[in-house]
Amino acid sequence: MATARHDATIEAAANGRLMKRATYASVAAAAMLIVVKIGAWVATDSVSVLSSLLDSLLDAAASLVNLLAVRHALTPADREHRFGHGKAEPLAGLAQSAFIAGSALLLFSEAVRRLAAGQPVVRSEIGIAVMVLSIVVTVLLVAYQRHVVRRTGSVAIRADSLHYGGDILLNGGVIVSLLASVHLGWTVIDPLFGLAIGGYILFSAYRIARLSLDLLMDRELPDADRARIREIARRHVEVRDLHDMRTRSAGPGIFIQFHLEMDGGLSLRRAHEIADEVEAEILAVFPNAEVIIHQDPEGVAESRKTFAVR
């Protein structure tokens, strides 16, 4: 049991370092892209390039919020926060969604103005070169973020990866828009594409907000994870069943609690040992979990209210 806890602590520390590196990488990438996109927008006066610039500005702000939130979420539990600081992550996700929605509204306004004015795009080759650079940088960043998410399950990094992944399509669309505006003379496509990007940005804000609210409202872990926990507990030869399982996640950590049913004739010491063995098995699969197990004699009805979900 002590070994399982030690291994879980080591893995949690490694995951924390990965999460911090991912936040540093996203802030650095967004800052670099802001600089080159400002130059491209000044050179081309394209609303689709402007939309990409606004998105990068919001990316930088959201990534900075993420950086601070992840650092706070990784702070160990203290006397006033016995369950840790993990909910800083979904709070950062809500802040991200507000930033993103605000950028979409600004983009709608500029696109409508350009539709009315019918202003052409100039020096499109600069804008195209910058968008190609943006795609390369963003693909590398998203690949790293997804690796971190697979290792840590971080909702803040997942939210960051979600809208950076959308940026790849966004930047590709800007290239198409610039080519159509200059080579086909379709000046209207530039502001129209800006409107389409604005709609996509709003949808991204909704997805991030929904995910964050699920975590703040202590939504249960996915059904597959709950089924895996039940399977681990029930495969112990001295476990009869389990009930009243409750789970939730908070930042990099998850919380699992349930009642374990065993032979009523077991000694208290043996029941405790069995619970420790089950906990060690669960920690081997969910190393960032805090597990609370209550031991019950098999077949003893409980008077307190329990939930229908098992």
MOZIQUI-V683204 format. One record per backbone hydrogen bond with DSSP energy under -1.0 kcal/mol. NH is the residue of the N-H (numbers start at 1). CO is the residue of the C=O. E is the energy in kcal/mol with one decimal. If there is no record, write none. Layout:
BEGIN
NH;CO;E, NH;CO;E
END
This chain:
BEGIN
5;1;-2.2, 6;2;-2.4, 7;3;-2.8, 8;4;-2.4, 9;5;-2.2, 10;6;-2.2, 11;7;-2.4, 12;8;-2.4, 13;9;-2.1, 14;10;-2.1, 15;11;-2.7, 16;12;-2.1, 17;13;-1.9, 18;14;-2.0, 19;15;-2.5, 20;16;-2.1, 21;17;-2.2, 22;18;-2.2, 23;19;-1.9, 24;20;-2.2, 25;21;-2.5, 26;22;-2.1, 27;23;-2.0, 28;24;-2.3, 29;25;-2.4, 30;26;-2.4, 31;27;-2.3, 32;28;-2.1, 33;29;-2.3, 34;30;-2.1, 35;31;-1.6, 36;32;-1.8, 37;33;-2.4, 38;34;-2.1, 39;35;-1.5, 40;36;-1.9, 41;37;-2.8, 42;38;-2.3, 43;39;-1.9, 44;40;-2.4, 45;41;-2.9, 50;46;-2.1, 51;47;-2.3, 52;48;-1.7, 53;49;-2.4, 54;50;-3.1, 55;51;-2.1, 56;52;-2.0, 57;53;-2.4, 58;54;-2.4, 59;55;-2.4, 60;56;-2.5, 61;57;-2.1, 62;58;-3.0, 63;59;-2.9, 64;60;-2.1, 65;61;-2.1, 66;62;-2.5, 67;63;-2.5, 68;64;-2.1, 69;65;-2.7, 70;66;-3.2, 71;67;-2.0, 72;68;-2.0, 73;69;-3.1, 74;70;-1.9, 75;72;-1.4, 78;81;-1.2, 84;81;-1.9, 88;85;-1.9, 89;86;-1.7, 91;87;-1.6, 92;88;-1.9, 93;89;-2.0, 94;90;-2.1, 95;91;-1.9, 96;92;-2.5, 97;93;-2.3, 98;94;-1.9, 99;95;-2.3, 100;96;-2.8, 101;97;-2.4, 102;98;-2.1, 103;99;-2.0, 104;100;-1.8, 105;101;-1.8, 106;102;-1.9, 107;103;-2.2, 108;104;-2.4, 109;105;-1.9, 110;106;-2.0, 111;107;-2.6, 112;108;-2.3, 113;109;-1.9, 114;110;-2.3, 115;111;-2.2, 116;112;-1.8, 117;113;-1.8, 118;114;-2.7, 122;44;-2.0, 126;123;-1.1, 128;124;-2.6, 129;125;-2.1, 130;126;-2.2, 131;127;-2.2, 132;128;-2.2, 133;129;-2.1, 134;130;-2.4, 135;131;-2.3, 136;132;-2.1, 137;133;-2.4, 138;134;-2.6, 139;135;-2.6, 140;136;-1.9, 141;137;-2.1, 142;138;-3.0, 143;139;-2.2, 144;140;-1.8, 145;141;-2.7, 146;142;-2.7, 147;143;-1.5, 148;144;-2.1, 149;145;-2.6, 150;146;-2.3, 151;147;-1.6, 152;148;-2.7, 153;149;-2.6, 158;154;-1.8, 159;155;-2.4, 160;156;-2.1, 161;157;-2.8, 162;158;-2.1, 163;159;-1.8, 164;160;-2.0, 165;161;-2.5, 166;162;-1.5, 167;163;-1.2, 170;166;-2.4, 171;167;-3.1, 172;168;-1.8, 173;169;-2.5, 174;170;-2.0, 175;171;-1.7, 176;172;-1.8, 177;173;-2.6, 178;174;-2.6, 179;175;-2.3, 180;176;-2.4, 181;177;-2.3, 182;178;-2.2, 183;179;-2.5, 184;180;-1.1, 186;180;-1.8, 187;185;-1.7, 189;186;-1.4, 192;188;-1.9, 193;189;-2.6, 194;190;-1.7, 195;191;-2.0, 196;192;-2.1, 197;193;-2.5, 198;194;-2.1, 199;195;-1.9, 200;196;-2.0, 201;197;-2.7, 202;198;-2.1, 203;199;-1.9, 204;200;-2.3, 205;201;-2.2, 206;202;-2.0, 207;203;-2.1, 208;204;-2.3, 209;205;-2.4, 210;206;-2.4, 211;207;-2.1, 212;208;-2.4, 213;209;-2.6, 214;210;-2.1, 215;211;-1.5, 216;212;-2.4, 217;213;-2.2, 218;215;-1.5, 219;214;-2.7, 226;222;-2.1, 227;223;-2.7, 228;224;-1.9, 229;225;-2.2, 230;226;-2.3, 231;227;-2.4, 232;228;-2.2, 233;229;-2.3, 234;230;-2.5, 235;231;-1.2, 239;236;-1.7, 240;261;-3.0, 241;261;-1.2, 243;259;-2.1, 246;257;-3.0, 248;255;-1.7, 250;253;-3.2, 253;250;-1.8, 254;288;-1.8, 255;248;-3.1, 256;290;-2.6, 257;246;-2.3, 258;292;-1.6, 259;243;-2.8, 260;294;-3.3, 261;241;-3.1, 262;296;-2.5, 266;263;-1.7, 271;267;-2.5, 272;268;-2.2, 273;269;-2.2, 274;270;-2.5, 275;271;-2.2, 276;272;-2.2, 277;273;-2.3, 278;274;-2.5, 279;275;-2.5, 280;276;-2.4, 281;277;-1.8, 282;278;-2.2, 283;279;-2.6, 284;280;-1.5, 286;282;-3.1, 289;286;-1.7, 290;254;-2.3, 292;256;-2.7, 294;258;-2.4, 296;260;-3.3, 298;262;-3.4, 300;297;-1.6
END
